[in-house]
Amino acid sequence: MGESKDYVSRSDELGNIHISEEVLAAISAAAALEVEGVSSLTNPSKKNAAKGVHVKLEEEKVVVAMSILMAYGHTIPEMGKAVQEAVKNAIESMSGLEVAAVNVSVSGIVFPQKEQ
């Protein structure tokens, strides 16, 4: 049984452009992981880093929800804001779609390993 994929579609003068929601999730995951202090996404698969990222289209705008683990020593509100801005900028610059919201949940903190 084939898995159905959801696409975001845009029309222009030359035709239609279809962008998979999985592609938008991958862009979101990559942007979040580039933010200093983000340790990982929660429940990511090694094959698909965007597995824990949920993307949907509401009123022609993209809404992203993700959960991250952050490194100890960073401020949670600053981390959340930095991830929101990075994801919004990445999606808008790469897809041309407008982002309505980036909802970030900090689900844990990763502590540095003590050297023995």
BELQUILIN-V763399 format. One record per pair of residues at least 12 apart in sequence whose ideal C-beta (glycine too) atoms are under 7 Angstrom apart, sorted by the first residue. I is the first residue (numbers start at 1). J is the second residue. D is the distance in whole Angstrom. If there is no record, write none. Layout:
<<I/J/D> <I/J/D>>
//
This chain:
<<5/20/5> <5/22/7> <6/21/5> <7/19/6> <7/20/6> <7/21/7> <8/21/7> <8/24/7> <8/57/5> <8/97/6> <19/95/6> <21/55/5> <22/50/7> <24/55/5> <24/62/6> <24/91/6> <24/95/7> <25/50/4> <25/53/4> <25/55/5> <26/49/7> <26/50/4> <27/90/5> <27/91/6> <27/94/6> <28/50/7> <28/53/5> <28/55/7> <28/64/5> <28/66/6> <28/87/5> <28/91/7> <29/41/6> <29/49/5> <29/50/4> <29/53/5> <31/86/4> <31/87/5> <31/90/4> <32/66/6> <32/68/6> <32/83/5> <32/86/6> <32/87/6> <34/86/6> <35/82/5> <35/83/5> <35/86/5> <37/70/5> <37/71/5> <37/74/4> <37/79/5> <38/68/5> <38/70/6> <38/79/7> <38/83/6> <39/69/4> <39/70/6> <39/71/5> <39/110/4> <40/69/5> <41/53/7> <41/66/6> <41/67/7> <41/68/6> <42/67/4> <42/68/6> <42/69/6> <42/107/5> <52/66/6> <52/67/6> <53/66/5> <58/100/6> <61/98/5> <61/99/7> <61/100/4> <62/91/6> <62/97/5> <62/98/7> <62/99/5> <62/100/7> <63/100/5> <63/101/5> <64/87/6> <64/99/7> <64/102/5> <64/103/7> <65/103/4> <66/104/6> <67/105/4> <67/107/5> <68/83/6> <68/104/6> <68/106/6> <69/107/6> <69/108/5> <69/110/5> <70/106/6> <70/109/6> <71/110/5> <72/109/5> <72/110/7> <72/111/5> <72/112/6> <76/106/5> <79/106/7> <80/104/5> <80/106/7> <83/104/5> <84/102/4> <84/104/6> <87/102/5> <88/102/6>>
//
